[in-house]
Amino acid sequence: MAYELGIIGAGKIGEALAAGVVSRGLIPKDRILLSVRSERHRAELEARLGIRAVTEDGLVARECDNLILAVKPKDVAEAMAGISGSLGPAKLLVSTAAGVSLGMLEAAAPAGTPIIRTMPNMAVAIGQGMTALSPGRAVTSSRLEWATSVFRACGRALVVGEEDMDAVTGLSGSGPAYIYIVIESLADGGVKLGLSRDVATELAAQTVLGAAANVLLTGEHPAKLKDQVTTPAGVTIDGILELEEGRLRVTLIKAVVKAAERARQLMHRPR
Ligand SMILES: NC(=O)c1ccc[n+]([C@@H]2O[C@H](COP(=O)([O-])OP(=O)(O)OC[C@H]3O[C@@H](n4cnc5c(N)ncnc54)[C@H](OP(=O)(O)O)[C@@H]3O)[C@@H](O)[C@H]2O)c1
């Protein structure tokens, strides 16, 4: 086959994945084929990325060894109807559609099609994404490794059972929005104390980035890292006392649980 990777629905997520694998040298541009629905978007995409883009999903499905389906959940059924004739055991299908289960995808594809359901987040667009992958029954370890490497080109990736996908959605899928609010609020604190908005936002964002990097790089429990920066009778413990009184912990826990519940509901009514 002519192409290693076909991305059906190369919108925000699909375009980020294409750009990621190319910039990491994982797959050359001439081994990738993209599809979108509108001619205007197709032309823009081709000009921006220098990767061939078409408006025929069937062509992508026929010509590519591995497919990423990155259309909106409401468009999955239509896209699957257009490509299912080319699917089968020899072709990997990776879906990024939120709330569309492996069962739904498998029911729309020929028996034995290897299918992987994923949940990336928008940070794939800047190479700092977090993606969870759940393989279906027909997926071999080498195919799963290939798919994982594609998402690792755009950040971190790990494999979970499909039963954990709602939790992943509530945490890393929706999480960027929670953290933007945390950053905005920390910056508001700085502004309240007289810092300019720009300075306060840079201080807040880099503080979140540094703390997150420390957790990932050291592998230490966050509580231990918190203790390391909390001097007895010092300044930070006063700030922590305010956070505890404001129930920050329980609020964040409930945000993740609520979003996961919503993801579970939508799973039965994908939009
Ligand atoms: N954005 C996120 O944070 C995020 C996070 C996790 C998962 N996801 C999932 O990732 C998927 C993509 O999200 P997105 O934000 O990247 O959406 P998006 O920007 O709207 O991209 C979807 C693209 O699909 C194209 N499309 C629609 N129907 C098509 C068809 N039948 N054949 C080919 N292309 C078609 C559209 O093309 P036109 O522009 O030409 O109409 C559009 O560019 C969704 O299923 C979403 O649930 C997104």
PDBQT file of the ligand as one rigid body, heavy atoms in Angstrom, charges set to zero:
ROOT
HETATM    1  N1  LIG A 301     -10.597  18.492  20.785  1.00  0.00    +0.000 N 
HETATM    2  C1  LIG A 301     -10.378  17.794  21.906  1.00  0.00    +0.000 C 
HETATM    3  O1  LIG A 301      -9.967  18.296  22.959  1.00  0.00    +0.000 OA
HETATM    4  C2  LIG A 301     -10.583  16.292  21.902  1.00  0.00    +0.000 A 
HETATM    5  C3  LIG A 301     -10.129  15.553  22.972  1.00  0.00    +0.000 A 
HETATM    6  C4  LIG A 301     -10.320  14.171  22.946  1.00  0.00    +0.000 A 
HETATM    7  C5  LIG A 301     -10.968  13.576  21.896  1.00  0.00    +0.000 A 
HETATM    8  N2  LIG A 301     -11.414  14.343  20.872  1.00  0.00    +0.000 N 
HETATM    9  C6  LIG A 301     -12.120  13.679  19.788  1.00  0.00    +0.000 C 
HETATM   10  O2  LIG A 301     -11.372  13.818  18.590  1.00  0.00    +0.000 OA
HETATM   11  C7  LIG A 301     -12.281  13.921  17.505  1.00  0.00    +0.000 C 
HETATM   12  C8  LIG A 301     -11.906  15.131  16.688  1.00  0.00    +0.000 C 
HETATM   13  O3  LIG A 301     -12.062  16.296  17.462  1.00  0.00    +0.000 OA
HETATM   14  P1  LIG A 301     -11.560  17.701  16.906  1.00  0.00    +0.000 P 
HETATM   15  O4  LIG A 301     -11.660  18.637  18.032  1.00  0.00    +0.000 OA
HETATM   16  O5  LIG A 301     -10.253  17.509  16.202  1.00  0.00    +0.000 OA
HETATM   17  O6  LIG A 301     -12.726  17.991  15.820  1.00  0.00    +0.000 OA
HETATM   18  P2  LIG A 301     -12.672  18.932  14.541  1.00  0.00    +0.000 P 
HETATM   19  O7  LIG A 301     -11.599  19.956  14.668  1.00  0.00    +0.000 OA
HETATM   20  O8  LIG A 301     -14.079  19.377  14.294  1.00  0.00    +0.000 OA
HETATM   21  O9  LIG A 301     -12.233  17.946  13.373  1.00  0.00    +0.000 OA
HETATM   22  C9  LIG A 301     -13.096  17.029  12.786  1.00  0.00    +0.000 C 
HETATM   23  C10 LIG A 301     -12.830  17.055  11.292  1.00  0.00    +0.000 C 
HETATM   24  O10 LIG A 301     -13.565  15.977  10.708  1.00  0.00    +0.000 OA
HETATM   25  C11 LIG A 301     -13.865  16.349   9.384  1.00  0.00    +0.000 C 
HETATM   26  N3  LIG A 301     -14.969  15.484   8.964  1.00  0.00    +0.000 N 
HETATM   27  C12 LIG A 301     -16.246  15.463   9.366  1.00  0.00    +0.000 A 
HETATM   28  N4  LIG A 301     -16.922  14.452   8.780  1.00  0.00    +0.000 NA
HETATM   29  C13 LIG A 301     -16.035  13.836   7.981  1.00  0.00    +0.000 A 
HETATM   30  C14 LIG A 301     -16.097  12.728   7.111  1.00  0.00    +0.000 A 
HETATM   31  N5  LIG A 301     -17.224  12.022   6.936  1.00  0.00    +0.000 N 
HETATM   32  N6  LIG A 301     -14.967  12.373   6.470  1.00  0.00    +0.000 NA
HETATM   33  C15 LIG A 301     -13.819  13.043   6.612  1.00  0.00    +0.000 A 
HETATM   34  N7  LIG A 301     -13.696  14.100   7.432  1.00  0.00    +0.000 NA
HETATM   35  C16 LIG A 301     -14.788  14.498   8.082  1.00  0.00    +0.000 A 
HETATM   36  C17 LIG A 301     -14.199  17.811   9.434  1.00  0.00    +0.000 C 
HETATM   37  O11 LIG A 301     -13.848  18.340   8.163  1.00  0.00    +0.000 OA
HETATM   38  P3  LIG A 301     -14.381  19.784   7.683  1.00  0.00    +0.000 P 
HETATM   39  O12 LIG A 301     -13.595  20.783   8.478  1.00  0.00    +0.000 OA
HETATM   40  O13 LIG A 301     -14.015  19.826   6.242  1.00  0.00    +0.000 OA
HETATM   41  O14 LIG A 301     -15.861  19.807   7.946  1.00  0.00    +0.000 OA
HETATM   42  C18 LIG A 301     -13.267  18.307  10.562  1.00  0.00    +0.000 C 
HETATM   43  O15 LIG A 301     -12.130  18.941  10.057  1.00  0.00    +0.000 OA
HETATM   44  C19 LIG A 301     -13.689  13.984  18.092  1.00  0.00    +0.000 C 
HETATM   45  O16 LIG A 301     -14.324  12.749  17.928  1.00  0.00    +0.000 OA
HETATM   46  C20 LIG A 301     -13.487  14.278  19.537  1.00  0.00    +0.000 C 
HETATM   47  O17 LIG A 301     -14.456  13.614  20.351  1.00  0.00    +0.000 OA
HETATM   48  C21 LIG A 301     -11.224  15.687  20.835  1.00  0.00    +0.000 A 
ENDROOT
TORSDOF 0
